[in-house]
Amino acid sequence: MTDKTPDTEPPAPKATKRIPMVLGAIVVGAAIGFAGVYGIGGSLRNGSGDATCAPAVNLSRKLAPLARGEVAALTMASQPLKIPDLTFDDGAGTPKKLSDWRGKTVLVNLWATWCVPCRKEMPALDALQAKLGGANFDVVAINIDTRDSEKPKAFLREGGLTRLGAFADQKAKVFQDLKSVGRALGMPTSVLIDGAGCEIATIAGPAEWASDDAVKLIQAALKP
């Protein structure tokens, strides 16, 4: 064997031979990782999302300059995403689904009475519903308290928040459903959704929804 290292040689050459092998393994591993990441990115760029949601992404790009001031924390949709058909109950206990609002632009908000930022945000959501709620838009604020079903209703009533529906999901499945598509990381969470059920924008945390900034953005979203 012509490449055998003599016994009298110091161990350094053997270590030297190992270095290229290790570096080669690192390079190969990095290449595989890069290929995997590139493949994922490539599939997204090539439209692996729901094709029916492409218009929502185009709308999101047009609205992006309006995501400022009080709504600067909005994350605008950059890939097509159909929001799960969330299921919950209205104030009378009647089952509802997000798809019941098909054809309308909807601001879905998840809140709870134990969430301080949520409670502070509710008056602004109520005011937004008063300003823009109607044939083309609704705020759908879904409470996820899991113990006392009367507590959120009392909160809305005592706060004079009469424009918002007393929507609730005591199993908090709506949170898990949004979390499954990466759109619920904490409370409150709000998602602006178009009439086809597609994401336009998402925000993790509260916003001043009755502000001029928020109203202008949503009014722009409602324009044909």
Contacts in CASP RR format, 6 or more apart in sequence:
PFRMAT RR
TARGET T0000
AUTHOR 0000-0000-0000
METHOD contacts of the structure
MODEL  1
MTDKTPDTEPPAPKATKRIPMVLGAIVVGAAIGFAGVYGIGGSLRNGSGD
ATCAPAVNLSRKLAPLARGEVAALTMASQPLKIPDLTFDDGAGTPKKLSD
WRGKTVLVNLWATWCVPCRKEMPALDALQAKLGGANFDVVAINIDTRDSE
KPKAFLREGGLTRLGAFADQKAKVFQDLKSVGRALGMPTSVLIDGAGCEI
ATIAGPAEWASDDAVKLIQAALKP
5 13 0 8 1.000
5 14 0 8 1.000
44 79 0 8 1.000
47 54 0 8 1.000
47 79 0 8 1.000
47 80 0 8 1.000
49 79 0 8 1.000
49 80 0 8 1.000
49 81 0 8 1.000
49 82 0 8 1.000
50 80 0 8 1.000
50 81 0 8 1.000
50 82 0 8 1.000
50 198 0 8 1.000
51 80 0 8 1.000
52 80 0 8 1.000
52 82 0 8 1.000
52 196 0 8 1.000
52 198 0 8 1.000
53 77 0 8 1.000
53 80 0 8 1.000
53 81 0 8 1.000
53 82 0 8 1.000
53 194 0 8 1.000
53 196 0 8 1.000
53 197 0 8 1.000
53 198 0 8 1.000
53 199 0 8 1.000
54 80 0 8 1.000
55 194 0 8 1.000
55 196 0 8 1.000
55 198 0 8 1.000
56 77 0 8 1.000
56 80 0 8 1.000
56 81 0 8 1.000
56 194 0 8 1.000
56 196 0 8 1.000
56 197 0 8 1.000
56 198 0 8 1.000
56 199 0 8 1.000
56 200 0 8 1.000
57 77 0 8 1.000
57 78 0 8 1.000
57 79 0 8 1.000
57 80 0 8 1.000
59 194 0 8 1.000
59 200 0 8 1.000
59 221 0 8 1.000
60 76 0 8 1.000
60 77 0 8 1.000
60 78 0 8 1.000
60 199 0 8 1.000
60 200 0 8 1.000
60 201 0 8 1.000
61 76 0 8 1.000
62 220 0 8 1.000
63 76 0 8 1.000
63 200 0 8 1.000
63 201 0 8 1.000
63 217 0 8 1.000
63 220 0 8 1.000
63 221 0 8 1.000
64 76 0 8 1.000
66 213 0 8 1.000
66 216 0 8 1.000
66 217 0 8 1.000
66 220 0 8 1.000
67 74 0 8 1.000
67 76 0 8 1.000
67 201 0 8 1.000
67 217 0 8 1.000
68 213 0 8 1.000
69 211 0 8 1.000
69 213 0 8 1.000
70 207 0 8 1.000
70 208 0 8 1.000
70 211 0 8 1.000
70 212 0 8 1.000
70 213 0 8 1.000
70 214 0 8 1.000
71 203 0 8 1.000
71 207 0 8 1.000
71 208 0 8 1.000
71 211 0 8 1.000
71 213 0 8 1.000
71 214 0 8 1.000
71 217 0 8 1.000
72 213 0 8 1.000
73 203 0 8 1.000
73 204 0 8 1.000
73 205 0 8 1.000
73 207 0 8 1.000
74 192 0 8 1.000
74 201 0 8 1.000
74 202 0 8 1.000
74 203 0 8 1.000
74 207 0 8 1.000
74 217 0 8 1.000
75 201 0 8 1.000
75 202 0 8 1.000
75 203 0 8 1.000
75 204 0 8 1.000
76 200 0 8 1.000
76 201 0 8 1.000
77 198 0 8 1.000
77 199 0 8 1.000
77 200 0 8 1.000
77 201 0 8 1.000
77 202 0 8 1.000
80 198 0 8 1.000
81 181 0 8 1.000
81 183 0 8 1.000
81 198 0 8 1.000
81 199 0 8 1.000
82 196 0 8 1.000
82 197 0 8 1.000
82 198 0 8 1.000
82 199 0 8 1.000
83 98 0 8 1.000
83 108 0 8 1.000
83 178 0 8 1.000
83 181 0 8 1.000
83 183 0 8 1.000
83 191 0 8 1.000
83 193 0 8 1.000
83 197 0 8 1.000
83 198 0 8 1.000
83 199 0 8 1.000
84 98 0 8 1.000
84 177 0 8 1.000
84 178 0 8 1.000
84 180 0 8 1.000
84 181 0 8 1.000
85 97 0 8 1.000
85 98 0 8 1.000
85 99 0 8 1.000
86 97 0 8 1.000
86 98 0 8 1.000
86 108 0 8 1.000
86 142 0 8 1.000
86 169 0 8 1.000
86 174 0 8 1.000
86 177 0 8 1.000
86 178 0 8 1.000
87 95 0 8 1.000
87 96 0 8 1.000
87 97 0 8 1.000
87 98 0 8 1.000
87 169 0 8 1.000
87 173 0 8 1.000
87 174 0 8 1.000
88 95 0 8 1.000
88 96 0 8 1.000
88 142 0 8 1.000
88 167 0 8 1.000
88 168 0 8 1.000
88 169 0 8 1.000
88 174 0 8 1.000
89 95 0 8 1.000
89 96 0 8 1.000
89 167 0 8 1.000
89 168 0 8 1.000
89 169 0 8 1.000
90 96 0 8 1.000
90 165 0 8 1.000
90 166 0 8 1.000
90 167 0 8 1.000
91 153 0 8 1.000
91 165 0 8 1.000
91 166 0 8 1.000
91 167 0 8 1.000
91 168 0 8 1.000
96 167 0 8 1.000
98 106 0 8 1.000
98 108 0 8 1.000
98 140 0 8 1.000
98 193 0 8 1.000
98 197 0 8 1.000
99 197 0 8 1.000
101 138 0 8 1.000
101 140 0 8 1.000
101 195 0 8 1.000
102 195 0 8 1.000
102 196 0 8 1.000
102 197 0 8 1.000
103 195 0 8 1.000
103 196 0 8 1.000
104 135 0 8 1.000
104 136 0 8 1.000
104 137 0 8 1.000
104 138 0 8 1.000
104 195 0 8 1.000
105 136 0 8 1.000
105 137 0 8 1.000
105 192 0 8 1.000
105 193 0 8 1.000
105 194 0 8 1.000
105 195 0 8 1.000
105 200 0 8 1.000
105 218 0 8 1.000
105 221 0 8 1.000
105 222 0 8 1.000
106 137 0 8 1.000
106 138 0 8 1.000
106 139 0 8 1.000
106 140 0 8 1.000
106 192 0 8 1.000
106 193 0 8 1.000
106 195 0 8 1.000
106 197 0 8 1.000
107 125 0 8 1.000
107 128 0 8 1.000
107 137 0 8 1.000
107 138 0 8 1.000
107 139 0 8 1.000
107 140 0 8 1.000
107 190 0 8 1.000
107 191 0 8 1.000
107 192 0 8 1.000
107 193 0 8 1.000
107 209 0 8 1.000
107 218 0 8 1.000
108 140 0 8 1.000
108 141 0 8 1.000
108 142 0 8 1.000
108 190 0 8 1.000
108 191 0 8 1.000
108 193 0 8 1.000
109 121 0 8 1.000
109 125 0 8 1.000
109 139 0 8 1.000
109 140 0 8 1.000
109 141 0 8 1.000
109 142 0 8 1.000
109 188 0 8 1.000
109 189 0 8 1.000
109 190 0 8 1.000
110 141 0 8 1.000
110 142 0 8 1.000
110 144 0 8 1.000
110 174 0 8 1.000
110 175 0 8 1.000
110 178 0 8 1.000
110 184 0 8 1.000
110 187 0 8 1.000
110 188 0 8 1.000
110 189 0 8 1.000
110 190 0 8 1.000
111 118 0 8 1.000
111 119 0 8 1.000
111 121 0 8 1.000
111 122 0 8 1.000
111 141 0 8 1.000
111 142 0 8 1.000
111 143 0 8 1.000
111 144 0 8 1.000
111 187 0 8 1.000
111 188 0 8 1.000
112 118 0 8 1.000
112 143 0 8 1.000
112 144 0 8 1.000
112 145 0 8 1.000
112 152 0 8 1.000
112 187 0 8 1.000
113 119 0 8 1.000
113 143 0 8 1.000
113 145 0 8 1.000
113 151 0 8 1.000
113 152 0 8 1.000
113 155 0 8 1.000
114 145 0 8 1.000
115 187 0 8 1.000
115 188 0 8 1.000
117 187 0 8 1.000
117 188 0 8 1.000
117 205 0 8 1.000
117 206 0 8 1.000
118 187 0 8 1.000
118 188 0 8 1.000
118 206 0 8 1.000
119 155 0 8 1.000
120 206 0 8 1.000
121 188 0 8 1.000
121 206 0 8 1.000
121 207 0 8 1.000
121 209 0 8 1.000
122 141 0 8 1.000
122 155 0 8 1.000
122 156 0 8 1.000
122 161 0 8 1.000
122 164 0 8 1.000
123 159 0 8 1.000
123 161 0 8 1.000
123 210 0 8 1.000
124 207 0 8 1.000
124 208 0 8 1.000
124 209 0 8 1.000
124 210 0 8 1.000
124 211 0 8 1.000
124 214 0 8 1.000
125 139 0 8 1.000
125 141 0 8 1.000
125 164 0 8 1.000
125 209 0 8 1.000
125 210 0 8 1.000
126 139 0 8 1.000
126 160 0 8 1.000
126 161 0 8 1.000
126 162 0 8 1.000
126 163 0 8 1.000
126 164 0 8 1.000
127 163 0 8 1.000
127 209 0 8 1.000
127 210 0 8 1.000
128 139 0 8 1.000
128 209 0 8 1.000
128 210 0 8 1.000
128 214 0 8 1.000
128 215 0 8 1.000
128 218 0 8 1.000
129 138 0 8 1.000
129 139 0 8 1.000
129 163 0 8 1.000
129 164 0 8 1.000
130 163 0 8 1.000
131 210 0 8 1.000
131 215 0 8 1.000
132 215 0 8 1.000
132 218 0 8 1.000
132 219 0 8 1.000
132 222 0 8 1.000
133 139 0 8 1.000
133 163 0 8 1.000
136 222 0 8 1.000
137 218 0 8 1.000
137 222 0 8 1.000
139 163 0 8 1.000
139 164 0 8 1.000
139 209 0 8 1.000
140 165 0 8 1.000
140 167 0 8 1.000
141 164 0 8 1.000
141 165 0 8 1.000
141 167 0 8 1.000
142 167 0 8 1.000
142 168 0 8 1.000
142 169 0 8 1.000
142 174 0 8 1.000
143 152 0 8 1.000
143 166 0 8 1.000
143 167 0 8 1.000
143 168 0 8 1.000
143 169 0 8 1.000
144 168 0 8 1.000
144 169 0 8 1.000
144 170 0 8 1.000
144 172 0 8 1.000
144 174 0 8 1.000
144 175 0 8 1.000
145 151 0 8 1.000
145 152 0 8 1.000
145 168 0 8 1.000
145 170 0 8 1.000
146 170 0 8 1.000
146 171 0 8 1.000
146 172 0 8 1.000
149 168 0 8 1.000
149 170 0 8 1.000
152 166 0 8 1.000
152 168 0 8 1.000
153 166 0 8 1.000
155 161 0 8 1.000
156 162 0 8 1.000
156 164 0 8 1.000
156 165 0 8 1.000
156 166 0 8 1.000
169 175 0 8 1.000
175 184 0 8 1.000
175 187 0 8 1.000
175 189 0 8 1.000
176 184 0 8 1.000
178 184 0 8 1.000
178 189 0 8 1.000
178 191 0 8 1.000
179 185 0 8 1.000
183 189 0 8 1.000
183 191 0 8 1.000
183 199 0 8 1.000
183 202 0 8 1.000
184 204 0 8 1.000
185 204 0 8 1.000
186 204 0 8 1.000
186 205 0 8 1.000
187 205 0 8 1.000
188 205 0 8 1.000
188 206 0 8 1.000
189 202 0 8 1.000
189 203 0 8 1.000
189 204 0 8 1.000
189 205 0 8 1.000
190 202 0 8 1.000
190 203 0 8 1.000
190 205 0 8 1.000
190 207 0 8 1.000
190 209 0 8 1.000
191 199 0 8 1.000
191 201 0 8 1.000
191 202 0 8 1.000
192 199 0 8 1.000
192 200 0 8 1.000
192 201 0 8 1.000
192 202 0 8 1.000
192 218 0 8 1.000
192 221 0 8 1.000
193 199 0 8 1.000
193 200 0 8 1.000
194 200 0 8 1.000
194 221 0 8 1.000
200 221 0 8 1.000
207 214 0 8 1.000
208 214 0 8 1.000
END
